[in-house]
């Protein structure tokens, strides 16, 4: 999880690998705004990476620890 500040309502971007819901991405793009979610099936094994550019955060995954693929959700 990346957060703009430690405030509970801060803008954030998080990726969670869960046993029952696959990979869940959630993000908040405005202070105290609504949290959005996206879900996709998980592959095994699973490696996750969050990449930040100047304007966006993006989720990447890959099963072999070599080739990374964008999946996201962008915030």
DSSP file (Angstrom, degrees, kcal/mol; ACC not computed):
  #  RESIDUE AA STRUCTURE BP1 BP2  ACC     N-H-->O    O-->H-N    N-H-->O    O-->H-N    TCO  KAPPA ALPHA  PHI   PSI    X-CA   Y-CA   Z-CA
    1    1 A X              0   0    0      0, 0.0     2,-0.4     0, 0.0    13,-0.2   0.000 360.0 360.0 360.0 135.1    0.0    0.0    0.0
    2    2 A X  E     -A   13   0A   0     11,-2.9    11,-2.2     0, 0.0     2,-0.4  -0.964 360.0-172.3-113.7 134.7    1.1    3.5   -0.9
    3    3 A X  E     -A   12   0A   0     -2,-0.4     9,-0.2     9,-0.2     3,-0.1  -0.960  29.4-140.2-128.7 145.6   -0.4    6.4    0.9
    4    4 A X  S    S-     0   0    0      7,-2.7     2,-0.3    -2,-0.4    -1,-0.1   0.892  88.9 -14.9 -67.8 -39.8   -0.1   10.2    0.4
    5    5 A X  S    S-     0   0    0      6,-0.4    -1,-0.1     2,-0.2     5,-0.1  -0.854  73.7 -97.9-147.8-178.9    0.0   10.8    4.2
    6    6 A X  S    S+     0   0    0     -2,-0.3     2,-0.1    -3,-0.1    -2,-0.0   0.445  81.0 120.9 -87.6   0.4   -0.8    8.9    7.4
    7    7 A X  S >  S-     0   0    0      1,-0.1     3,-2.0     2,-0.1    -2,-0.2  -0.394  72.7-125.0 -61.4 138.1   -4.3   10.5    7.6
    8    8 A X  T 3  S+     0   0    0      1,-0.3    -1,-0.1    -2,-0.1    -2,-0.0   0.772 111.0  46.3 -58.6 -26.5   -7.1    7.9    7.6
    9    9 A X  T 3  S+     0   0    0     23,-0.0    23,-3.5     2,-0.0    24,-0.4   0.232  87.0 134.1 -98.6  14.0   -8.7    9.6    4.6
   10   10 A X    <   -     0   0    0     -3,-2.0    20,-0.1    21,-0.2     2,-0.1  -0.191  67.5 -95.2 -65.7 153.3   -5.5   10.0    2.6
   11   11 A X        +     0   0    0     18,-0.1    -7,-2.7    16,-0.1    -6,-0.4  -0.430  59.9 167.6 -60.4 141.7   -5.3    9.2   -1.1
   12   12 A X  E     -AB   3  28A   0     16,-1.2    16,-2.3    -9,-0.2     2,-0.3  -0.968  34.5-152.6-154.7 167.9   -3.9    5.7   -1.5
   13   13 A X  E     +AB   2  27A   0    -11,-2.2   -11,-2.9    -2,-0.3     2,-0.3  -0.954  23.8 174.8-146.4 125.8   -3.2    2.8   -3.8
   14   14 A X  E     - B   0  26A   0     12,-2.9    12,-2.2    -2,-0.3     2,-0.4  -0.975  18.7-160.2-138.1 148.4   -3.1   -0.8   -2.5
   15   15 A X  E     - B   0  25A   0     -2,-0.3     2,-0.4    10,-0.2    10,-0.2  -0.998  13.2-174.1-128.0 128.8   -2.8   -4.3   -3.9
   16   16 A X  E     - B   0  24A   0      8,-3.0     8,-3.0    -2,-0.4     2,-0.7  -0.987  17.0-151.3-126.2 130.0   -3.8   -7.4   -2.0
   17   17 A X  E     - B   0  23A   0     -2,-0.4     2,-0.3     6,-0.2     6,-0.2  -0.903  28.2-177.2 -95.7 116.4   -3.3  -11.1   -2.9
   18   18 A X  E  >  - B   0  22A   0      4,-3.0     4,-0.7    -2,-0.7    24,-0.1  -0.861  33.7-135.0-118.7 150.0   -6.2  -13.0   -1.3
   19   19 A X  T  4 S+     0   0    0     -2,-0.3    -1,-0.1     1,-0.2    23,-0.1   0.825 105.1  30.9 -71.3 -29.9   -7.0  -16.7   -1.2
   20   20 A X  T  4 S+     0   0    0      2,-0.1    -1,-0.2     1,-0.1     0, 0.0   0.713 126.6  35.5-102.2 -22.3  -10.7  -16.2   -1.9
   21   21 A X  T  4 S-     0   0    0      1,-0.4    19,-0.3    20,-0.0    -2,-0.1   0.223  92.4-134.8-119.0  13.9  -10.9  -13.1   -4.0
   22   22 A X  E  <  -B   18   0A   0     -4,-0.7    -4,-3.0    17,-0.1     2,-0.6  -0.421  67.9 -11.6  68.5-141.9   -7.8  -13.2   -6.2
   23   23 A X  E     -BC  17  40A   0     17,-3.1    17,-2.0    -6,-0.2     2,-0.5  -0.844  69.0-164.9 -97.7 123.5   -5.9  -10.0   -6.5
   24   24 A X  E     -BC  16  39A   0     -8,-3.0    -8,-3.0    -2,-0.6     2,-0.4  -0.928   4.0-169.3-111.8 129.1   -7.7   -7.0   -5.2
   25   25 A X  E     +BC  15  38A   0     13,-2.9    13,-2.5    -2,-0.5     2,-0.4  -0.960   8.4 178.9-114.6 133.2   -6.6   -3.4   -6.0
   26   26 A X  E     +BC  14  37A   0    -12,-2.2   -12,-2.9    -2,-0.4     2,-0.3  -0.987   2.2 172.3-134.3 148.9   -8.1   -0.5   -4.2
   27   27 A X  E     -BC  13  36A   0      9,-2.0     9,-2.9    -2,-0.4     2,-0.4  -0.994  23.3-155.7-152.8 154.3   -7.5    3.2   -4.5
   28   28 A X  E     -B   12   0A   0    -16,-2.3   -16,-1.2    -2,-0.3     7,-0.1  -0.989   7.2-173.8-131.8 121.3   -8.6    6.7   -3.4
   29   29 A X        +     0   0    0      5,-0.4     2,-0.3    -2,-0.4   -18,-0.1   0.468  68.3  46.8 -98.8  -2.7   -7.8    9.6   -5.7
   30   30 A X  S >  S-     0   0    0      4,-0.2     3,-2.6   -20,-0.1   -18,-0.1  -0.995  96.2 -91.9-138.7 145.3   -9.0   12.4   -3.5
   31   31 A X  T 3  S-     0   0    0     -2,-0.3   -21,-0.2     1,-0.3     3,-0.1  -0.339 113.9  -2.4 -54.1 126.8   -8.6   13.3    0.2
   32   32 A X  T 3  S+     0   0    0    -23,-3.5    -1,-0.3     1,-0.2   -22,-0.1   0.662 107.5 139.9  60.9  19.1  -11.5   11.7    2.1
   33   33 A X    <   -     0   0    0     -3,-2.6     2,-0.2   -24,-0.4    -1,-0.2  -0.110  60.8 -70.8 -81.2-176.8  -12.9   10.5   -1.3
   34   34 A X        -     0   0    0     -3,-0.1     2,-0.5     1,-0.1    -5,-0.4  -0.524  44.6-125.8 -75.7 140.8  -14.6    7.2   -2.2
   35   35 A X        -     0   0    0     -2,-0.2     2,-0.3    -7,-0.1    -7,-0.2  -0.793  24.7-156.5 -89.2 126.4  -12.4    4.1   -2.3
   36   36 A X  E     -C   27   0A   0     -9,-2.9    -9,-2.0    -2,-0.5     2,-0.3  -0.703   7.1-158.1 -99.9 154.8  -12.7    2.2   -5.6
   37   37 A X  E     -C   26   0A   0     -2,-0.3     2,-0.3   -11,-0.2   -11,-0.2  -0.968  13.0-175.4-135.7 150.2  -11.9   -1.5   -6.1
   38   38 A X  E     -C   25   0A   0    -13,-2.5   -13,-2.9    -2,-0.3     2,-0.4  -0.984  10.5-163.5-138.3 147.1  -10.9   -3.8   -8.9
   39   39 A X  E     +C   24   0A   0     -2,-0.3     2,-0.3   -15,-0.2   -15,-0.2  -0.987  10.9 170.9-135.8 143.8  -10.5   -7.6   -8.7
   40   40 A X  E     -C   23   0A   0    -17,-2.0   -17,-3.1    -2,-0.4    -2,-0.0  -0.980  41.9 -89.3-144.8 155.6   -8.8  -10.2  -11.0
   41   41 A X        -     0   0    0     -2,-0.3     2,-0.3   -19,-0.2   -19,-0.1  -0.307  43.7-123.5 -63.7 149.4   -8.0  -13.9  -10.6
   42   42 A X        -     0   0    0    -24,-0.1     2,-0.3   -23,-0.1    -1,-0.1  -0.706  16.3-148.4 -93.0 145.0   -4.7  -14.7   -9.0
   43   43 A X        -     0   0    0     -2,-0.3     2,-0.4     2,-0.1    19,-0.1  -0.721  32.0 -91.0-102.5 162.0   -2.1  -16.9  -10.8
   44   44 A X  S    S+     0   0    0     -2,-0.3     2,-0.2     2,-0.1    19,-0.1  -0.979 106.8  26.3-123.5 136.3    0.3  -19.1   -8.8
   45   45 A X  S    S-     0   0    0     -2,-0.4     2,-0.4    17,-0.1    -2,-0.1   0.743  90.3-162.5 -67.9 169.1    3.0  -18.3   -7.9
   46   46 A X        -     0   0    0     -2,-0.2     2,-0.4    -4,-0.1    17,-0.2  -0.981  18.2-179.7-130.4 127.4    2.3  -14.6   -7.7
   47   47 A X  E     -D   62   0B   0     15,-1.2    15,-1.3    -2,-0.4     2,-0.3  -0.984  14.7-161.4-120.6 136.1    4.6  -11.7   -7.5
   48   48 A X  E     +D   61   0B   0     -2,-0.4     2,-0.3    13,-0.2    13,-0.2  -0.901  10.7 178.8-121.0 148.1    3.2   -8.1   -7.3
   49   49 A X  E     -D   60   0B   0     11,-1.9    11,-2.8    -2,-0.3     2,-0.5  -0.991  16.6-151.2-145.0 138.7    4.7   -4.7   -8.0
   50   50 A X  E     -D   59   0B   0     -2,-0.3     2,-0.4     9,-0.2     9,-0.2  -0.958  16.8-162.5-108.9 129.6    3.3   -1.2   -7.8
   51   51 A X  E     -D   58   0B   0      7,-2.8     7,-2.2    -2,-0.5     2,-0.5  -0.939   1.9-156.3-115.5 131.6    4.9    1.2  -10.2
   52   52 A X  E     +D   57   0B   0     -2,-0.4     5,-0.2     5,-0.2     2,-0.2  -0.920  11.9 178.6-109.5 128.2    4.6    5.0   -9.8
   53   53 A X        -     0   0    0      3,-3.0     5,-0.0    -2,-0.5     0, 0.0  -0.418  54.5 -82.1-104.2-169.1    5.0    7.4  -12.7
   54   54 A X  S    S+     0   0    0     -2,-0.2     3,-0.1     1,-0.2    -2,-0.0   0.808 125.5  14.4 -68.3 -26.6    4.6   11.1  -12.3
   55   55 A X  S    S+     0   0    0      1,-0.1     2,-0.3     0, 0.0    -1,-0.2   0.604 121.9  45.4-121.7 -16.7    0.8   10.9  -12.6
   56   56 A X        -     0   0    0     18,-0.0    -3,-3.0    19,-0.0     2,-0.4  -0.897  54.0-145.8-134.0 156.6   -0.3    7.3  -12.2
   57   57 A X  E     -D   52   0B   0     -2,-0.3    18,-1.4    -5,-0.2     2,-0.4  -0.948  26.0-172.4-113.1 143.3    0.1    4.2  -10.1
   58   58 A X  E     -DE  51  74B   0     -7,-2.2    -7,-2.8    -2,-0.4     2,-0.4  -0.997  18.5-132.3-140.8 142.1   -0.1    0.9  -11.9
   59   59 A X  E     -DE  50  72B   0     13,-1.2    12,-2.4    14,-0.5    13,-1.5  -0.781  22.6-173.9 -96.3 136.4   -0.2   -2.7  -10.7
   60   60 A X  E     -DE  49  70B   0    -11,-2.8   -11,-1.9    -2,-0.4     2,-0.3  -0.933   2.5-178.5-122.8 149.1    2.0   -5.3  -12.4
   61   61 A X  E     +DE  48  69B   0      8,-2.5     8,-2.4    -2,-0.3     2,-0.3  -0.968   5.6 173.2-141.2 162.6    2.1   -9.1  -11.8
   62   62 A X  E     -D   47   0B   0    -15,-1.3   -15,-1.2    -2,-0.3     3,-0.1  -0.943  27.4-145.1-164.3 148.5    4.1  -12.0  -13.1
   63   63 A X  S    S+     0   0    0     -2,-0.3     5,-0.1     4,-0.2    -1,-0.0   0.567  96.2  45.1 -92.6  -9.1    4.4  -15.7  -12.3
   64   64 A X  S    S-     0   0    0      3,-0.3    -1,-0.1   -17,-0.1     4,-0.1   0.393  98.4-119.8-120.0   3.4    8.1  -16.2  -13.0
   65   65 A X  S    S+     0   0    0      2,-0.2     3,-0.1    -3,-0.1    -2,-0.0   0.726 100.8  70.0  62.8  23.6    9.8  -13.3  -11.3
   66   66 A X  S    S+     0   0    0      1,-0.3     2,-0.6     0, 0.0    -1,-0.1   0.594  87.2  49.1-129.1 -55.9   11.2  -12.2  -14.7
   67   67 A X        -     0   0    0      2,-0.0     2,-0.4     0, 0.0    -3,-0.3  -0.842  68.7-157.8-102.0 114.4    8.5  -10.9  -17.0
   68   68 A X        -     0   0    0     -2,-0.6     2,-0.4    -6,-0.1    -6,-0.2  -0.744   6.0-165.0 -94.8 137.3    6.2   -8.2  -15.5
   69   69 A X  E     -E   61   0B   0     -8,-2.4    -8,-2.5    -2,-0.4     2,-0.2  -0.974  21.3-122.8-123.5 131.9    2.8   -7.6  -17.1
   70   70 A X  E     +E   60   0B   0     -2,-0.4   -10,-0.2   -10,-0.2     3,-0.1  -0.548  46.6 147.1 -71.5 135.3    0.5   -4.6  -16.4
   71   71 A X  E     +     0   0B   0    -12,-2.4     2,-0.6    -2,-0.2   -11,-0.2   0.629  36.0 143.6-125.7 -34.9   -2.9   -5.7  -15.1
   72   72 A X  E     -E   59   0B   0    -13,-1.5   -13,-1.2     1,-0.3    -1,-0.2  -0.929  54.9-139.1  86.8-113.8   -3.2   -2.6  -12.9
   73   73 A X  E     -     0   0B   0     -2,-0.6   -14,-0.5   -15,-0.2     2,-0.4   0.997  39.4-133.4  23.1 129.2   -6.1   -0.7  -12.2
   74   74 A X  E      E   58   0B   0    -16,-0.1   -16,-0.2     1,-0.1    -1,-0.1  -0.851 360.0 360.0-109.2 144.0   -4.6    2.8  -12.6
   75   75 A X              0   0    0    -18,-1.4   -17,-0.1    -2,-0.4    -1,-0.1   0.320 360.0 360.0-132.8 360.0   -5.1    5.6  -10.1
